Amino acid sequence: MSSITPGRFAGKKDLGVARRIFLKLGEVIKVKEDVMDAVTAVSGSGPAYYFLFTDILEKAARACGLKRALARKLAMATFIGAAASADATGISMHDFVKKVASKGGTTEAALRVFKQKGLERIVKQAVRAARKRSRTLRKT
């Protein structure tokens, strides 16, 4: 995923050239410049968030007795499968969570811990910190 925004001297032709270049790498979206720092915080830094959470999930699986290779394969395949499912439908992430969290089940137990420990608050703070840093770097 690449995000592009026209600079003040860029015309339609320039934007078209940039789009064609980045299409070689994957999907391209055009965004307004005032949200580019947020895009950087989510999409530019996002792969590290995925790697971190996958690493943590792998370590948790190993702590529960799974061998390293199996723990890694399960953690990675789970995220890849979940992303593919989400991409293939129009269901919101919130509704997906509700669909896979059976009342009184294992997923609900884990989600309760995430909520109690403030995972959503932590992730929002991290993304805001990345956006703030992007703004600072852009100004230098």
N, C-alpha and C positions, 0 to 999 in steps of 0.2 A: 504494500500500500504506500503510495506516494501522495503527498499533498503539495499543491502548487498554489501560488498567489502571484498575481501580476504586480510588478514593481511600478512605480509611477511613470517610467519610461517605456514599459512593455506594452506592445500592441497585441491585437488578436493574432497576428502572424507569429509573434514571439511566443505567445502562450501555446499556440498550436505546435510549434517546434518542441517546446518543453514537454508538452503532453505526449507527443510521439516518442520522445526519448524515454520518458519514464514508463510508458506503456510496455516497453521491452522488459521491465522488471516486475510488472503486475498492474494492479488497479491504480487509477489516478483520480483524485478528487480536487476540485478547485475550491478554495476557501478564501474568505476575506482575511486580509492581513492582521486584523485585530484579534483573530482567534488562533493564529499560527502558533503562539506560545502554548496554548492549551492543546493543540494538535501534537506538538512536540512532547508535551508532558504525558500524553496518553499513548500516542502511536510511536513516537520516536524512542521514548524510554520504555514503552510497554513490553518489548521483548525481554528486557531484564526482569520485569515483574513476573512474566510467565516463567522464565528460567528459575527465578528465586522460589516461586510457589511450587514449581515442579520438583525442585531440589528438596524443599521442605517436605513435600508429600512423599517423595522417595525415602527420605530419612525416617519419616514416621512409619512407613511400610516396613522398613528394615528393623525398626525398633519393635515392631509387632511380629517379627520372626521371618519375614520374607528375605530371600537372597537378593543381593544387590541388583543383578541383571533383571530379575523378575520385578522387583520394586520399580526400577527405572522404566521398564517396558510398560507396566501397568499405569504408572503416573503419566507418561507421555501419551500412550494410547487413549487414556481417559480424556485428556484435554483435547487431543486431535478429534476424537469422536464427538465430544460435546460441541466443539466449534463447528464441525461439519453439520451436526443436527441443527444448531442454531442458525447457521447460514442458509439451510435448506427450507426454513419455515419463516413465517412472519411473527412467531410467538416472541413476546418480550422476555428478557432474561428473568425478570421477576416471576413471570408465569411459568417459565421453565423450572425455576427453583421449586415452586409449589408442586409442579407435576412430578418431580423426582423425589420429593420429601414426603414419604408416606407418614400419616399420622401415627405417632408413637414408634416410628422406625429408626433405623440407624442413621440415616441422613439427617433427620430432624434432630437427633441427639448431637450430631456434629455441628449443625447450623446453630443450635442453641449456644454452644461454646463460642463460636465465632461472634455471635451477637453479644454475649456476656463480656467477652474480652475486647469488644470494640473494633472488630476488623474493618467494618465500613468506615468508621471514623479515621482509623489509621491509614487506610488506602486513600481517602479523600485528602488527608493532610499531606501524604507523600506526593500526590499528583499536584496539589497546590504548591508544594515546595519546588517541584520540577518546573512548573510553569513560571514561578517567581525567578528561578535561576535562568530559565530561557530568556526572560525579559531582560535580566541583568546582562547576560552574554550578548544579546542583540544590541544593546546600547553601547557596548565597548568597541 
